[in-house]
Amino acid sequence: MDELFQIFNPDWWMNDNNSVLQIADAVLFLLFSIPVAYIFIYALASLPKYKNPYPPAPIQHRFLILYVVLKNGQEVIESINNFLDMQLYPKDLYDIVVAATQLPEEDLCELLSMPVNIVVPDKENCTKVYAIQQVMQRYSPEEYDTILIFNSDNKIIPNALELFNNAYYSGCDAIQGHRMAENLTTNIAVLNATSEEINNRLFRKAHTTLGFSSALIGSGLMLDFEMFHRIAPRLKGSDLTTSLEMELLKENIYTEYLEEVICYCKKTTDAAGYSEERQRWLSAQYHSTLVAFLRFPIALIQGKWDLCEKLFQWLMPSRFLLIAYITLCTLVMTVANWPLSLKWYGLLGVLFFSFLMALPDGEITHRFRKAFWSLPILIFTSAFSHFLRFKKQRAQKKKKKGLNENKITSENASMDMMPSEEQLAEGERV
């Protein structure tokens, strides 16, 4: 048994008798042990019961409620009606604005009849970030105290604004709510919802328990209005979460997590939809990994520990890919040299135990037991998304190359059709 973990002894690395397989096994094991240890520590931190630390506020602040809509007009109409009917906060202390892109005329007409403001971005096909920036340009920094950002399908609990108001009065300038799946209709939806609940426990609840900022999700979040008005023009790219997190952490703005403020959303219900979702997420992940690789040394020198923790998180593979990679290494080492595979089985066990600790109680966990056997499909879809993304990028490059070649051919043909200087001179003589 001692031979299995001798890679932690520095003298072992100086031994010339080690084979290539042993060295490769040791390097991979140490690399994958880091994210597993990271997840295990935060899984432990997620175990204590959540207690809201913010007392009732003596002041009620003004909110701007922003819904960002991409095509789904009826969905946002349903969400706004639910908000107006259910929310207990005084109606004269909040206004609703809709950033509407690519909505059919009948949906726009129905929104115009509702007590909401509508902002139509000047680009028909725009990103969520650009739509939000267009909205913020229409308001002055002093017009509201806070802003709440929702997607078109989000529905929030009746006392959400009151709980946000209490935390904001106590000094929180950025707050992430607890986003939870609403439609647990298929096994894929249940597994997707379980994944998000594990995210909530590991990267939001556990992070704030240990004093770090909560991870953002992109909706169900509250921000100080003046602060966000200043930050919004600096947001870049198509991924709101990554860009906003970076701007907040660069200014050392702490993000709180309110577990009891539940924001319901609709999850993807089939493998095909999940694959498309993963491709979009992977695109953002590759960008954030590159940013983390470049910025981590600078943040470490500056002593911005909250930013360092976030950048370190971005450098790690996703949970599904981590399971896939460790499982693959375990199987390979079982066939190649089974004594070396024992530590891989131990590492895989620690990883699954960490996920079990991060599973919350409730309906999602109950249904997860029945949907567990669909997990290999979800892991395969997650891993296959890398291949699909690579294939898509290659097709785009080939298409772009073909367009450039056609353009050059057209230009050459045009040049061939133009008369030469000799022909022009002959024409003048004629």
N, C-alpha and C positions, 0 to 999 in steps of 0.2 A: 504493500500500500504506500510506503514511503517513496517508492520509485515514481509513483504517479504524479506527485507534486514536487519533485525535485527541480522542476523548472523555476521555482521560486528561489532557488539557491544560486547566487551569482557564479559560483565555481562550476556549475553544470554547463554554463554557456561557453566556458573556456576549454571544455573537453573536446578534443579532436575526434573522438570515437563516435560522436553523435551523428546519426544519419540525417539525410535531407528530410526524410519523412518526420523524424523526431523534431527537427528544428521548425519545420513548417507547422506541425501540430502545436508546438509550444507557442509560436508567434500568434497563430490564430486564436488559441485558447486565451491568451492574455488579452488580445484585442477585444474579444467578445465578453470577457469577464467584466470589463469596465462598464458597458451599458447594463449588464445584468445586475451588478452591484448598485448602480445608480437607481434602477427600478426597485430593487429590494429595499433600499434605504427609504425611498419615498412611499413605498407600500406600507412600511412600518409606521411612517409619519401620518398616513391616512386613516389609521385605526381609531384614534380618539374621536368621541362623539362631537359633532359640530355644535357650537354655542354662539349665537349672535351676540357680539360684544357691544353693540351700539344702542344706547337708550333712546327713547322717543325724543325727537327734536322739537324745541319750542317754536321753530320757524318753519314755514312751508315755502319751499323754493319753486321757481318757475321752470318748467320742463318744455323742451322742444322734442316731440316724438317723431323720429324720422323712419319712414319705411322706404327701403330701396327695392324697386320692383323691376324685374327684367322679364317682360312678356306676360307674366301671370297676373292679369288684372282681377279676375274673379277671386283669386286666392287672397289678394291684399284687401279687397272689399270685405270679404268674410272676416279677416283678421282685425280690420279697423272697427267693424261693427261689434265684434266681440270685445275689443278694448273699450269702446264707448259704453257698452252695456254693463260690463263687469267691473271696471276700475272704480275704486272707492275714493280716489284722490279728487279734490275739488276741480270741476271742469274748467273753471276760469283761471286755473294755474297751469294749464298745459295747452299746447297747440300741436296739431298733427300736420306734418308735411310729407308728401309723397314724391320721391324722385322716380318719375315714370318714364320708362324707355320701352319703345316698341309695343305700346298698348293699342289694341283695336279701338276704334272710335266709340263704340257702344260702352266700353269699360271706362273710357275717359269721361264720357257724358255722365255716367253713373257716379263717378268720383266727384265731378263738379257739383252734383246735387248734395253731396255730403259735407259736413263741417270740417273740411281739410283744405290745406293749400297744396297746389300741384306745381312742381317744377319739372319741366321737360328739358333735359340736357340738349345742348346744341349739336351733339353728335348722336346719330341714330343707333349705331353700334358702339357703345361705350362700356367701359369697365365700371365696377361698383365704386372704385376709388374716384373715378372721374365724376360719376353721378353725385357722390357726396360732396366733392369740391364745388360743383355747380350750385348745390343747395346752400353751402356755407357762404358763397359770394352774395347771396340775397339777404343776409342778415348781418347786423352789426354785433360786435363782441359783447355789448352790454344788454342786448335784447332779452337774453335768457340766462338762467343760472347754470343749467345743465342740458345735455342732449342725450337722448336714448336712441340707439341704432338697432333697427330690426330688419329682418328679411321679410319677404311678402307672406310667408307661411307661419310666422311667429305669433303665438298666443301666450299671454303672461298672466300670472295669478292676480287676483283682485287687489291685494295690498302691496303690489310690487313698488309702485311709486312712493308709498309711505316708507317702505324699508330702504329704498335708494335714498330718499330724503334724509333719513336718520343717519345713514353712513356718510352722506355728503356733508351734513352739518358737523359731523365729528372730524372732518378733515380729509376724507377720501376724494381725490380728484379723478380717479379711474376705478371703475367697479365692473367686474364680470359677473353676470348672473349664471344660474345653473341651467344650461340648455339640456333639454331632455326630449327623447323621441316620443311622438304621439301615435304613430301608426305602426303597431307591432303586428302586422298582418301576415308576414312571411318569415321563414327562417333567416333569410338574408337580412331583412329589416331588424330582426331581433339581435343578430350577431353584430350588425352595424351599430345598433343602439347600445349594446353591451360594450363595444369598443369605446364609444363616446363616454359612457359612464366611468369606465376605467380611466380615461383621460381626465375626467372631472376630478376623480379621486387622487390621481398621481400628480398631475400638472397644475391643478388649481387648489384643491383643498390641502394636500400635503405641502405644496410649495408655500402657501401662506402660513401654514402651521410652523414651518421652519424659518419663516421670516423673509422668504423670497416673493417676488411678484407672481400673481396668478397669470397663467397663460390665457391669451385671448382666443375667442372662437370666431369673431366676425359679426356676431349679432347678439342681442340680449345684453348689451353692455352700455354703461353710463359713463359720460365724460364731462368734466368741467367745461362749460361752453366757451369761456374766454380762452382757456388753454387749447381746446380743440380748434378753435377759430385760428389760432396762431400756428398750430401744427398741420392742419389740413392741406395748405398749399404745398407742403414739403413731401406729402405722401406720393409714392411712385409705384409703378407697376400695376398689375391686375389683382394682386393679393392684398386685401386690406389688413388682414391679421398680421402678417410678417412686417409690413411697412409701418403700421401703427405701433406694434410692439417695439420696434427699433427706435422710433422717435421718442416714445415715452421713456425707455430705458436710457437713452442718451442724455435725457434731461433729469435722470434719477427720479422719475415719477413712479411711485409705488402703485401697483394695481391690486385692489382687494377682490376677494371672491365671496359672494353671498350665496351659500348653498341653498338657503330656503327660498330664494327668489327664482322660481322655476319658470323657464321660458320654453314652451313646447314648440317642436318643429317636426317636419315630415322627413323621414329617412328614405333612402333608396331601397326598393323592395325586391330587386332582382339582380342577378350577377352581372348582366350587361350594363345596367345603370351604375352599379358599383364600380365596374371597370373604368367607365368614362369618368366617374368622380375621382377615382384613384389617379388617372392620368393627369387631371387638372391639379390634384394635390401634389403629385410627384414633380410637376413642373415648378410649383412654388417651393417644394423641398430642395430641389437641386439649386435653385437660386439662393435660398436661405443658407444652405450648406457652404456655398461659395462665399457668401457674405461673412459667415461665422469663421471660416478658415482665414480670411483676410483681416478681420477685426479683432479676433480673440487675443492675439498678443498685445495689441494696443490697449484694449480694455483691461487686460491683466496688469499692465504697467501703470495705468491710470487708477487702479484700485476700485473699479466699478464692478463690485462683486455680483450685483443683481444682473447686470449686463453679461458678465462672464458666465454666469450660470445658464442664462438663456442661450448664449452662443454655443456653449458646451452641449446643451440639449439638441441644438440644431445639427451638430456634428454627428449625432448618433443615428443609426438606422431606425426605421419605424418598428413597432412591436411585431407586426406580422412578418416583416422581412427578417427581424431578429430570430423569431421562431423558425422560419424557413432555413436560414443560414446555419443555425446551431444544429437543427435536425439533420441537415445535409452533412455537416462535419461529423456528427455522431455516427451516421450510417456508413460514411466512407471509412472512418477509423475502425468501426466494428469489423468491416471486411478486411482492411489492410493490416491492422494490428490491434486486436480486441483489448489487450490490457490498457492501451492508451485511450481507449474509448470510454473507460469507466468514469473518468473525470468529466467527460462531455455529458454523460447521462446525469451526473450530479449537477452540472451547470444548467441543463435543461429542466431538471427537477426544481431547482431554486427559482428559475424564471417562471414556471407554471405556478409555484407556490406564491410568488409575489403577485401574480395576476389574481389568484384566488383571494388573497388578502385585500386586494383593491376592488373586488366585486362588492357592490352595495347590496343591502337588503331590499326586497321589494319585488314588484311584478316582473321587471326585466330579468332579474336573476332567476326567478322561478321559470320563466319561459326559456332562458338560456340553456337550462339542463336538457330541454327537449330539442333545442336547435343546435346542440353541441356538434352533432355529426355532420352538420353543414360547414363546420369550421375549415376542413381541408379545402373545400371549394373556395372559401373566402381567401385563404392563404395563397392558393394557387392563382387566383385572380389578381391578388396583390402583387405577387411576383411576376405574373405574366404582363402586368401593366408596364413594367420596364421595357419588355420586348415590343409591346404595342407603341409605346412612346418613341422608341428608337426607330421603328419602322415608319411611323408617321413623320418624324423629322427627316428621314432619308427620302421619303416621297416628296416632301416639301422642297428639299434641296434639289431633287431631280427635276421637279416642275419648274422651279426658279431658273435652273440651268437651261431647261428647254425654252423658256420664255426669252432668256437672254440670247440664246442662239437664233431663235426666230426673229428677234429684233435686229440682230446683226445681219442676218440673211436679207431681211426686208430693206435695211439701209443699203446693203450692197446692190440689191436689185434696183433700188431707186437711183443709185449712182450709175448703174449700167444703162438705165433708160435716159439719163440726162445726156444731152449732146456734148461732145468733146469740144475743146478749144478750136481744133481744126475744122470741125463741122460748123461751128458758130461762125468762124471766119469765112468759110465757103458760102454760108448762107448770106453773110453780109455782102460778099462779092456778087452773088446772084441778085 
